[in-house]
Amino acid sequence: RFAGCPVCNLHLRRFAEGQARLEDAGVRTVAFFHSPAELMRPYQGALPFPTVPDPERHWYRHFGVERSALAIVHPKVMWSALRGLVSAPSNPFAGGSQQTGLPAEFLIDSTGAIVAAHYGQHADDQGSLDEVLALAGAA
């Protein structure tokens, strides 16, 4: 994710709105961005969960999160980007370069083991709040 991404910020706002449900299920949300902290503050500063700057993409490489030139051209991405520009603080030109990053989500248990992983094929290929809660219930 990059700091100003309208698709990512729309997605994270949904998780912020569902934070109480996530906490009730024992899920702690942490979001990583390949942007520096100072560029993240205007967009992620008010989220009710930690956000981690990773401009060198250390954690992205560690977990095998890729990039793709096609990340932002999928039709679903365009629709979500428009919704994100209207409803979530975002700026597709802010937060550093590399808007071609793909999303990935991991459910990690209390021992540090990955119990579920999703690697997105485009910028809006992300798990929903309900999907995460279902996975957490199954884990």
DSSP file with accessible surface (Angstrom, degrees, kcal/mol):
  #  RESIDUE AA STRUCTURE BP1 BP2  ACC     N-H-->O    O-->H-N    N-H-->O    O-->H-N    TCO  KAPPA ALPHA  PHI   PSI    X-CA   Y-CA   Z-CA
    1    1 A R              0   0   28      0, 0.0    33,-3.0     0, 0.0     2,-0.3   0.000 360.0 360.0 360.0 144.4    0.0    0.0    0.0
    2    2 A F    >   -     0   0   12     31,-0.2     3,-1.9    99,-0.1    94,-0.1  -0.881 360.0-109.8-112.2 151.6    1.1    3.6   -0.6
    3    3 A A  T 3  S+     0   0    0     92,-0.7    92,-0.2    -2,-0.3    -1,-0.1   0.811 112.1  40.1 -51.4 -44.8   -0.1    6.3    1.8
    4    4 A G  T 3  S+     0   0    0     90,-1.6    87,-2.2    86,-0.1    -1,-0.3   0.435  78.0 136.7 -89.0   4.6   -2.5    8.2   -0.5
    5    5 A C    <>  -     0   0    8     -3,-1.9     4,-2.6    85,-0.2     5,-0.2  -0.277  41.8-158.0 -59.1 116.7   -4.0    5.1   -2.2
    6    6 A P  H  > S+     0   0    8      0, 0.0     4,-1.9     0, 0.0     5,-0.2   0.867  92.2  50.0 -65.5 -33.6   -7.8    5.7   -2.5
    7    7 A V  H  > S+     0   0    5      2,-0.2     4,-2.2     1,-0.2     5,-0.1   0.949 114.1  44.0 -68.3 -47.2   -8.5    2.0   -2.8
    8    8 A C  H  > S+     0   0    9      1,-0.2     4,-2.8     2,-0.2     5,-0.2   0.907 113.6  50.1 -65.1 -42.6   -6.4    1.0    0.2
    9    9 A N  H  X S+     0   0    0     -4,-2.6     4,-2.1     2,-0.2    -1,-0.2   0.883 109.4  51.2 -68.8 -34.4   -7.7    3.9    2.3
   10   10 A L  H  X S+     0   0   13     -4,-1.9     4,-1.6    -5,-0.2    -1,-0.2   0.947 112.1  48.1 -62.2 -46.4  -11.3    2.9    1.5
   11   11 A H  H  X S+     0   0    9     -4,-2.2     4,-1.5     1,-0.2    -2,-0.2   0.929 112.1  48.4 -59.7 -46.6  -10.5   -0.7    2.5
   12   12 A L  H  X S+     0   0    6     -4,-2.8     4,-2.4     1,-0.2    -1,-0.2   0.843 105.5  58.0 -68.0 -31.6   -8.8    0.4    5.8
   13   13 A R  H  X S+     0   0   46     -4,-2.1     4,-2.6     2,-0.2    -1,-0.2   0.884 103.7  53.7 -64.4 -36.5  -11.7    2.7    6.7
   14   14 A R  H  X S+     0   0   92     -4,-1.6     4,-1.4     2,-0.2    -1,-0.2   0.910 110.2  46.7 -63.5 -39.1  -14.0   -0.4    6.5
   15   15 A F  H  < S+     0   0   13     -4,-1.5    -2,-0.2     2,-0.2    -1,-0.2   0.872 110.2  53.1 -70.7 -34.2  -11.7   -2.2    8.9
   16   16 A A  H >< S+     0   0   24     -4,-2.4     3,-1.4     1,-0.2     4,-0.3   0.925 108.3  50.3 -64.3 -42.8  -11.6    0.9   11.2
   17   17 A E  H 3< S+     0   0  162     -4,-2.6     3,-0.3     1,-0.3    -1,-0.2   0.812 115.2  44.0 -64.2 -30.7  -15.4    0.9   11.3
   18   18 A G  T 3X S+     0   0    6     -4,-1.4     4,-2.3    -5,-0.2     3,-0.3   0.233  78.6 114.7 -97.4  14.9  -15.4   -2.8   12.2
   19   19 A Q  H <> S+     0   0   17     -3,-1.4     4,-2.8     1,-0.2     5,-0.2   0.867  73.6  53.2 -57.2 -39.9  -12.6   -2.5   14.8
   20   20 A A  H  > S+     0   0   62     -3,-0.3     4,-2.5    -4,-0.3    -1,-0.2   0.923 109.8  48.5 -62.8 -41.5  -14.9   -3.4   17.7
   21   21 A R  H  > S+     0   0  122     -3,-0.3     4,-1.4     2,-0.2    -1,-0.2   0.898 112.1  49.5 -64.1 -41.3  -16.0   -6.6   15.9
   22   22 A L  H  <>S+     0   0    0     -4,-2.3     5,-2.9     2,-0.2     3,-0.3   0.937 111.5  48.0 -63.1 -46.5  -12.4   -7.5   15.1
   23   23 A E  H ><5S+     0   0  117     -4,-2.8     3,-1.7     1,-0.2    -2,-0.2   0.904 108.1  54.9 -61.6 -41.4  -11.3   -6.9   18.7
   24   24 A D  H 3<5S+     0   0  144     -4,-2.5    -1,-0.2     1,-0.3    -2,-0.2   0.828 108.5  50.0 -59.9 -31.0  -14.2   -9.1   20.0
   25   25 A A  T 3<5S-     0   0   51     -4,-1.4    -1,-0.3    -3,-0.3    -2,-0.2   0.421 121.7-109.3 -87.2   0.4  -13.0  -11.8   17.7
   26   26 A G  T < 5S+     0   0   70     -3,-1.7     2,-0.5     1,-0.3    -3,-0.2   0.685  71.7 142.3  81.2  18.3   -9.4  -11.5   19.1
   27   27 A V      < -     0   0   19     -5,-2.9     2,-0.6    -6,-0.2    -1,-0.3  -0.822  35.2-162.3 -98.3 129.7   -8.1  -10.0   15.8
   28   28 A R        -     0   0  195     -2,-0.5     2,-0.4    -3,-0.1    21,-0.1  -0.953  14.8-144.5-109.8 122.3   -5.5   -7.2   16.0
   29   29 A T        +     0   0   20     -2,-0.6     2,-0.4    19,-0.1    -2,-0.0  -0.708  22.1 172.8 -90.4 134.9   -5.1   -5.2   12.8
   30   30 A V        -     0   0   64     -2,-0.4     2,-0.4    19,-0.1    21,-0.2  -0.986  13.1-159.7-138.5 129.6   -1.8   -3.9   11.7
   31   31 A A  E     -a   51   0A   8     19,-2.1    21,-3.1    -2,-0.4     2,-0.4  -0.931   2.6-155.0-115.0 136.6   -1.3   -2.3    8.2
   32   32 A F  E     -a   52   0A  71     -2,-0.4     2,-0.4    19,-0.2    -2,-0.0  -0.875   9.2-169.5-109.6 141.8    2.0   -1.9    6.4
   33   33 A F  E     -a   53   0A   0     19,-2.6    21,-2.9    -2,-0.4     2,-0.2  -0.975  28.2-138.2-129.6 143.3    2.7    0.8    3.8
   34   34 A H  S    S+     0   0   10    -33,-3.0   -32,-0.1    -2,-0.4    63,-0.1  -0.144  80.5  93.6 -92.1  43.7    5.6    1.2    1.5
   35   35 A S  S    S-     0   0    0     -2,-0.2    19,-0.5    17,-0.2    -2,-0.2  -0.922  84.4 -99.4-127.0 154.6    5.6    5.0    2.2
   36   36 A P    >>  -     0   0   33      0, 0.0     4,-1.2     0, 0.0     3,-1.0  -0.379  36.8-109.9 -71.8 155.5    7.5    7.0    4.8
   37   37 A A  H 3> S+     0   0   31      1,-0.3     4,-1.9     2,-0.2     3,-0.5   0.862 114.9  58.0 -54.8 -42.1    5.8    7.9    8.1
   38   38 A E  H 34 S+     0   0  121      1,-0.3    -1,-0.3     2,-0.2    57,-0.0   0.833 108.3  46.6 -64.8 -28.3    5.5   11.6    7.3
   39   39 A L  H <4 S+     0   0   67     -3,-1.0     4,-0.3     1,-0.2    -1,-0.3   0.739 111.3  53.5 -81.9 -21.1    3.6   10.8    4.1
   40   40 A M  H >X>S+     0   0    6     -4,-1.2     4,-3.1    -3,-0.5     3,-1.6   0.825  87.8  79.0 -80.3 -33.6    1.3    8.4    6.0
   41   41 A R  H 3X5S+     0   0  160     -4,-1.9     4,-1.5     1,-0.3     5,-0.2   0.843  90.2  51.4 -50.9 -45.0    0.1   10.7    8.8
   42   42 A P  H 345S+     0   0   89      0, 0.0    -1,-0.3     0, 0.0    -2,-0.1   0.796 123.6  30.0 -64.4 -23.1   -2.5   12.7    6.8
   43   43 A Y  H <45S+     0   0   36     -3,-1.6    -2,-0.2    -4,-0.3    -3,-0.1   0.784 135.3  21.3-105.9 -36.9   -4.1    9.5    5.6
   44   44 A Q  H ><5S+     0   0    3     -4,-3.1     3,-1.5     1,-0.1    -3,-0.2   0.422  91.1 100.6-114.1  -0.6   -3.6    6.8    8.3
   45   45 A G  T 3<<S+     0   0   57     -4,-1.5    -4,-0.1    -5,-0.6    -1,-0.1   0.779  86.2  44.8 -60.4 -28.6   -2.9    9.0   11.3
   46   46 A A  T 3  S+     0   0   96     -5,-0.2    -1,-0.3    -3,-0.1    -2,-0.1   0.388  81.7 122.6 -99.6   5.3   -6.4    8.6   12.8
   47   47 A L    <   -     0   0   18     -3,-1.5     4,-0.1     1,-0.1   -34,-0.1  -0.378  66.1-129.7 -66.8 145.7   -6.9    4.9   12.2
   48   48 A P  S    S+     0   0   72      0, 0.0    -1,-0.1     0, 0.0   -19,-0.1   0.198  87.1  55.6 -84.5  19.1   -7.6    2.9   15.4
   49   49 A F  S    S-     0   0   14    -21,-0.1   -19,-0.1   -18,-0.0    -2,-0.1  -0.956  98.0 -80.2-143.0 161.5   -4.9    0.4   14.7
   50   50 A P        -     0   0   50      0, 0.0   -19,-2.1     0, 0.0     2,-0.4  -0.322  35.4-163.8 -66.6 143.4   -1.2    0.5   14.1
   51   51 A T  E     -a   31   0A  39    -21,-0.2   -19,-0.2    -4,-0.1   -11,-0.0  -0.991   8.7-152.1-124.6 137.6    0.2    1.4   10.7
   52   52 A V  E     -a   32   0A  44    -21,-3.1   -19,-2.6    -2,-0.4     2,-0.3  -0.936   8.3-138.1-117.7 122.3    3.8    0.7    9.9
   53   53 A P  E     +a   33   0A  56      0, 0.0   -19,-0.2     0, 0.0     3,-0.1  -0.605  26.5 168.8 -75.9 134.4    5.9    2.6    7.4
   54   54 A D    >   +     0   0    7    -21,-2.9     3,-2.2   -19,-0.5     6,-0.2  -0.420   8.4 158.8-141.0  60.7    8.1    0.3    5.3
   55   55 A P  T 3  S+     0   0   50      0, 0.0   -21,-0.1     0, 0.0    -1,-0.1   0.778  78.3  53.5 -63.0 -23.1    9.5    2.5    2.5
   56   56 A E  T 3  S-     0   0  136    -21,-0.1   -22,-0.1    -3,-0.1   -21,-0.0   0.471 107.8-129.4 -85.7  -2.9   12.4    0.0    1.9
   57   57 A R    <>  +     0   0    8     -3,-2.2     4,-2.4   -24,-0.2     5,-0.2   0.771  56.5 148.6  60.7  32.4    9.8   -2.8    1.5
   58   58 A H  H  > S+     0   0   92      1,-0.2     4,-2.3     2,-0.2     5,-0.1   0.953  75.1  39.6 -59.1 -51.5   11.6   -5.0    4.0
   59   59 A W  H  > S+     0   0  102      2,-0.2     4,-2.1     1,-0.2     6,-0.2   0.826 111.3  58.6 -72.2 -30.3    8.4   -6.7    5.2
   60   60 A Y  H  4>S+     0   0   16      2,-0.2     5,-2.9     1,-0.2     4,-0.4   0.943 111.1  41.7 -60.8 -47.7    7.0   -6.8    1.7
   61   61 A R  H ><5S+     0   0  160     -4,-2.4     3,-1.1     3,-0.2    -2,-0.2   0.913 110.9  57.2 -64.9 -42.4    9.9   -8.8    0.6
   62   62 A H  H 3<5S+     0   0  121     -4,-2.3    -1,-0.2     1,-0.3    -2,-0.2   0.884 115.5  36.2 -56.7 -40.4    9.9  -11.0    3.8
   63   63 A F  T 3<5S-     0   0   50     -4,-2.1    -1,-0.3    -5,-0.1    -2,-0.2   0.346 114.3-114.1 -97.4   5.8    6.3  -12.0    3.1
   64   64 A G  T < 5 +     0   0   31     -3,-1.1     2,-0.5    -4,-0.4    -3,-0.2   0.805  52.2 167.3  71.0  30.6    6.7  -12.2   -0.7
   65   65 A V      < -     0   0   16     -5,-2.9    -1,-0.2    -6,-0.2     2,-0.1  -0.684  19.8-158.5 -82.8 125.3    4.3   -9.3   -1.5
   66   66 A E        -     0   0  126     -2,-0.5    36,-2.3    37,-0.2     2,-0.3  -0.291  13.0-129.5-100.0 179.3    4.8   -8.4   -5.1
   67   67 A R  B     -B  101   0B 115     34,-0.2     2,-0.3    -2,-0.1    34,-0.2  -0.878  19.4-173.7-123.1 158.0    4.2   -5.5   -7.5
   68   68 A S    >   -     0   0   35     32,-2.9     3,-1.8    -2,-0.3     4,-0.3  -0.954  31.2-140.2-154.4 135.6    2.5   -5.5  -10.9
   69   69 A A  T 3  S+     0   0   82     -2,-0.3     3,-0.5     1,-0.3     4,-0.1   0.753 109.3  57.6 -63.1 -21.6    2.0   -2.9  -13.6
   70   70 A L  T >> S+     0   0  119      1,-0.2     3,-1.0     2,-0.1     4,-0.6   0.470  76.4 100.6 -86.7  -0.8   -1.5   -4.2  -13.9
   71   71 A A  T <4 S+     0   0    0     -3,-1.8    52,-3.0     1,-0.2    53,-0.3   0.827  90.7  32.1 -55.2 -36.7   -2.3   -3.6  -10.2
   72   72 A I  T 34 S+     0   0   72     -3,-0.5    -1,-0.2    -4,-0.3    -2,-0.1   0.435 105.9  69.4-106.2   1.8   -4.2   -0.4  -10.9
   73   73 A V  T <4  +     0   0   85     -3,-1.0    -2,-0.1    -4,-0.1    -1,-0.1   0.522  64.7 113.1-101.5  -2.4   -5.8   -1.0  -14.3
   74   74 A H  S >X S-     0   0   77     -4,-0.6     4,-1.6    -3,-0.2     3,-0.8  -0.424  74.6-123.6 -65.4 139.8   -8.4   -3.7  -13.4
   75   75 A P  H 3> S+     0   0  100      0, 0.0     4,-1.8     0, 0.0     5,-0.2   0.867 111.4  56.5 -56.1 -36.5  -12.0   -2.3  -13.8
   76   76 A K  H 3> S+     0   0  111      1,-0.2     4,-2.2     2,-0.2     5,-0.2   0.865 103.8  55.1 -63.6 -33.1  -12.8   -3.1  -10.2
   77   77 A V  H <> S+     0   0    4     -3,-0.8     4,-2.9     2,-0.2    -1,-0.2   0.923 104.7  52.2 -65.3 -43.9   -9.9   -0.9   -9.1
   78   78 A M  H  X S+     0   0   96     -4,-1.6     4,-2.1     2,-0.2    -1,-0.2   0.923 111.1  46.6 -60.8 -44.2  -11.1    2.1  -11.0
   79   79 A W  H  X S+     0   0  156     -4,-1.8     4,-2.2     1,-0.2    -1,-0.2   0.937 114.8  46.3 -64.5 -45.7  -14.6    1.9   -9.4
   80   80 A S  H  X S+     0   0    1     -4,-2.2     4,-2.9     1,-0.2    -2,-0.2   0.876 109.3  55.6 -66.0 -36.1  -13.1    1.4   -5.9
   81   81 A A  H  X S+     0   0   21     -4,-2.9     4,-2.6     2,-0.2    -1,-0.2   0.925 108.1  48.5 -62.9 -41.7  -10.7    4.3   -6.5
   82   82 A L  H  X S+     0   0  105     -4,-2.1     4,-1.4     2,-0.2    -2,-0.2   0.931 113.1  46.8 -63.5 -44.6  -13.5    6.6   -7.4
   83   83 A R  H  X S+     0   0   75     -4,-2.2     4,-2.4     1,-0.2     5,-0.2   0.911 113.0  50.7 -62.5 -40.4  -15.4    5.6   -4.2
   84   84 A G  H  X S+     0   0    0     -4,-2.9     4,-2.3     1,-0.2    -2,-0.2   0.891 105.7  54.5 -65.8 -38.9  -12.3    6.0   -2.2
   85   85 A L  H  < S+     0   0   86     -4,-2.6    -1,-0.2     1,-0.2     5,-0.2   0.850 115.3  41.0 -63.3 -31.0  -11.6    9.5   -3.5
   86   86 A V  H  < S+     0   0  130     -4,-1.4    -2,-0.2    -5,-0.2    -1,-0.2   0.867 127.4  26.7 -83.8 -36.6  -15.1   10.5   -2.4
   87   87 A S  H  < S+     0   0   78     -4,-2.4    -3,-0.2    -5,-0.2    -2,-0.2   0.593 114.2  48.1-111.4 -12.3  -15.4    8.8    0.9
   88   88 A A  S  < S-     0   0    5     -4,-2.3     2,-0.2    -5,-0.2   -78,-0.1  -0.976  88.9 -98.3-131.6 144.0  -11.9    8.3    2.4
   89   89 A P        +     0   0   66      0, 0.0     2,-0.3     0, 0.0    -3,-0.1  -0.449  69.1 137.8 -58.1 120.2   -9.0   10.7    2.9
   90   90 A S        -     0   0   23     -2,-0.2   -85,-0.2    -5,-0.2   -86,-0.1  -0.988  39.7-169.6-161.1 162.4   -6.8    9.9   -0.1
   91   91 A N    >   -     0   0   59    -87,-2.2     3,-2.3    -2,-0.3   -87,-0.1  -0.774  16.5-152.2-158.4 108.5   -4.6   11.3   -2.9
   92   92 A P  T 3  S+     0   0   40      0, 0.0   -87,-0.1     0, 0.0   -88,-0.1   0.616  98.7  52.6 -64.8  -5.8   -3.4    8.9   -5.6
   93   93 A F  T 3  S+     0   0  180    -89,-0.1     2,-0.3     2,-0.0     3,-0.3   0.352  98.0  80.7-107.3   3.9   -0.4   11.2   -6.1
   94   94 A A    <   +     0   0   18     -3,-2.3   -90,-1.6     1,-0.2    -3,-0.2  -0.814  68.3  48.7-111.1 151.6    0.7   11.2   -2.4
   95   95 A G  S    S-     0   0    2     -2,-0.3   -92,-0.7   -92,-0.2    -1,-0.2   0.619 108.7 -66.5 102.6  16.8    2.7    8.8   -0.4
   96   96 A G        -     0   0   35     -3,-0.3   -92,-0.1   -94,-0.1   -61,-0.1  -0.278  65.9 -65.5  97.0 172.5    5.6    8.0   -2.6
   97   97 A S  S    S+     0   0   81      1,-0.1   -63,-0.1    -2,-0.1    -3,-0.0  -0.024  89.4  79.4 -83.4-167.0    6.0    6.3   -5.9
   98   98 A Q    >   +     0   0   62      1,-0.1     3,-1.1     2,-0.1    -1,-0.1   0.940  38.3 166.6  70.3  50.1    5.3    2.7   -6.7
   99   99 A Q  T 3   +     0   0   59      1,-0.3    -1,-0.1    -7,-0.1   -97,-0.1   0.457  64.5  83.4 -69.8   3.4    1.5    2.7   -7.0
  100  100 A T  T 3   +     0   0   45    -29,-0.1   -32,-2.9   -99,-0.1    -1,-0.3   0.345  60.4 125.7 -92.0   9.2    1.9   -0.7   -8.6
  101  101 A G  B <   -B   67   0B  11     -3,-1.1   -34,-0.2   -34,-0.2   -99,-0.1  -0.379  54.2-136.5 -68.7 142.2    2.1   -2.6   -5.3
  102  102 A L        -     0   0   20    -36,-2.3    21,-0.1    -2,-0.1     2,-0.1  -0.746  20.2-114.6 -95.4 149.0   -0.3   -5.5   -4.8
  103  103 A P        -     0   0    9      0, 0.0    17,-2.8     0, 0.0     2,-0.3  -0.440  31.5-179.0 -79.8 155.1   -2.2   -6.0   -1.5
  104  104 A A  E     -C  119   0C  21     15,-0.2     2,-0.4    -2,-0.1    15,-0.2  -0.978   7.3-163.2-148.9 148.1   -1.6   -9.0    0.7
  105  105 A E  E     -C  118   0C  35     13,-2.5    13,-2.6    -2,-0.3     2,-0.4  -0.994   4.3-169.3-136.6 142.0   -3.3  -10.0    4.0
  106  106 A F  E     -C  117   0C  57     -2,-0.4     2,-0.6    11,-0.2    11,-0.2  -0.990  16.5-151.7-133.7 139.1   -2.2  -12.4    6.6
  107  107 A L  E     -C  116   0C  29      9,-2.8     8,-3.0    -2,-0.4     9,-1.3  -0.965  24.6-173.0-107.2 115.7   -3.9  -13.9    9.6
  108  108 A I  E     -C  114   0C  80     -2,-0.6     6,-0.2     6,-0.2    -2,-0.0  -0.944  13.4-138.1-115.0 129.7   -1.2  -14.7   12.1
  109  109 A D    >   -     0   0   61      4,-2.7     3,-2.1    -2,-0.5    27,-0.0  -0.173  36.5 -89.1 -81.7 179.5   -1.9  -16.6   15.3
  110  110 A S  T 3  S+     0   0  129      1,-0.3    -1,-0.1     2,-0.1    -2,-0.0   0.665 126.4  56.3 -66.8 -14.0   -0.5  -15.9   18.8
  111  111 A T  T 3  S-     0   0  116      2,-0.1    -1,-0.3     0, 0.0     3,-0.1   0.497 120.3-106.3 -92.2  -5.2    2.5  -18.1   18.1
  112  112 A G  S <  S+     0   0   51     -3,-2.1     2,-0.3     1,-0.3    -2,-0.1   0.455  74.3 138.9  94.5   3.1    3.5  -16.2   15.0
  113  113 A A        -     0   0   45      1,-0.1    -4,-2.7    -5,-0.0     2,-0.6  -0.612  57.0-122.1 -82.6 138.8    2.3  -18.8   12.6
  114  114 A I  E     +C  108   0C  79     -2,-0.3    -6,-0.2    -6,-0.2     3,-0.1  -0.706  32.2 174.8 -78.9 118.8    0.5  -17.7    9.4
  115  115 A V  E     +     0   0C  68     -8,-3.0     2,-0.3    -2,-0.6    -7,-0.2   0.614  68.9  13.6-101.4 -16.2   -2.9  -19.5    9.5
  116  116 A A  E     -C  107   0C  22     -9,-1.3    -9,-2.8     2,-0.0     2,-0.3  -0.963  64.1-176.7-156.6 143.3   -4.3  -17.7    6.4
  117  117 A A  E     -C  106   0C  56     -2,-0.3     2,-0.4   -11,-0.2   -11,-0.2  -0.997   6.3-169.9-142.3 143.6   -2.8  -15.6    3.6
  118  118 A H  E     -C  105   0C  68    -13,-2.6   -13,-2.5    -2,-0.3     2,-0.6  -0.979   4.5-165.3-135.6 121.7   -4.3  -13.8    0.6
  119  119 A Y  E     -C  104   0C  99     -2,-0.4   -15,-0.2   -15,-0.2     7,-0.1  -0.944  24.3-132.9-106.5 113.9   -2.1  -12.3   -2.1
  120  120 A G        -     0   0    2    -17,-2.8     6,-0.1    -2,-0.6     3,-0.1  -0.325  10.0-154.3 -68.8 147.7   -4.1   -9.9   -4.3
  121  121 A Q  S    S+     0   0  141      1,-0.1     2,-0.3   -19,-0.1    -1,-0.1   0.583  82.7  12.1 -93.7 -16.8   -4.0  -10.0   -8.0
  122  122 A H  S >  S-     0   0   23      3,-0.1     3,-2.0   -19,-0.1   -51,-0.2  -0.925  95.7 -85.8-150.4 173.8   -4.9   -6.3   -8.4
  123  123 A A  T 3  S+     0   0    8    -52,-3.0   -51,-0.1     1,-0.3   -52,-0.1   0.735 125.4  43.4 -62.6 -23.3   -5.1   -3.3   -6.1
  124  124 A D  T 3  S+     0   0   11    -53,-0.3     2,-1.5     1,-0.1    -1,-0.3   0.203  79.4 109.6-107.7  17.6   -8.7   -4.0   -5.0
  125  125 A D    <   +     0   0   40     -3,-2.0     2,-0.3   -22,-0.0    -3,-0.1  -0.662  51.1 134.6 -91.5  79.9   -8.3   -7.8   -4.5
  126  126 A Q        -     0   0   23     -2,-1.5     2,-0.1    -6,-0.1    -7,-0.1  -0.946  59.3-101.8-132.0 151.0   -8.5   -7.6   -0.7
  127  127 A G        -     0   0    9     -2,-0.3     2,-0.1    -9,-0.1   -23,-0.0  -0.412  37.2-124.1 -72.4 145.6  -10.3   -9.6    1.9
  128  128 A S     >  -     0   0   51     -2,-0.1     4,-2.3     1,-0.1     5,-0.2  -0.406  24.2-107.3 -82.7 165.9  -13.5   -8.2    3.4
  129  129 A L  H  > S+     0   0   25      1,-0.2     4,-2.6     2,-0.2     5,-0.2   0.928 121.9  51.2 -57.3 -45.1  -14.1   -7.6    7.1
  130  130 A D  H  > S+     0   0   97      1,-0.2     4,-2.3     2,-0.2    -1,-0.2   0.880 107.9  52.1 -64.0 -36.6  -16.5  -10.5    7.2
  131  131 A E  H  > S+     0   0  109      2,-0.2     4,-2.4     1,-0.2    -1,-0.2   0.921 110.3  48.3 -65.0 -42.4  -14.0  -12.8    5.5
  132  132 A V  H  X S+     0   0   25     -4,-2.3     4,-2.7     2,-0.2    -2,-0.2   0.929 111.5  49.7 -63.9 -42.8  -11.3  -12.0    8.0
  133  133 A L  H  X S+     0   0   28     -4,-2.6     4,-2.3     1,-0.2    -2,-0.2   0.908 110.5  50.2 -64.1 -37.7  -13.8  -12.6   10.9
  134  134 A A  H  X S+     0   0   67     -4,-2.3     4,-2.1     2,-0.2    -1,-0.2   0.923 111.7  48.0 -65.4 -43.4  -14.8  -15.9    9.4
  135  135 A L  H  X S+     0   0   86     -4,-2.4     4,-1.9     1,-0.2    -2,-0.2   0.900 110.9  51.0 -63.0 -40.6  -11.1  -17.0    9.1
  136  136 A A  H  < S+     0   0   20     -4,-2.7    -2,-0.2     1,-0.2    -1,-0.2   0.903 109.5  50.8 -64.9 -37.8  -10.4  -15.9   12.6
  137  137 A G  H  < S+     0   0   69     -4,-2.3    -1,-0.2     1,-0.2    -2,-0.2   0.886 111.5  47.6 -66.5 -35.6  -13.4  -17.9   13.9
  138  138 A A  H  <        0   0   91     -4,-2.1    -1,-0.2     1,-0.2    -2,-0.2   0.800 360.0 360.0 -75.2 -28.3  -12.1  -21.0   12.0
  139  139 A A     <        0   0   86     -4,-1.9    -1,-0.2    -5,-0.2    -2,-0.2   0.761 360.0 360.0 -78.6 360.0   -8.6  -20.5   13.3
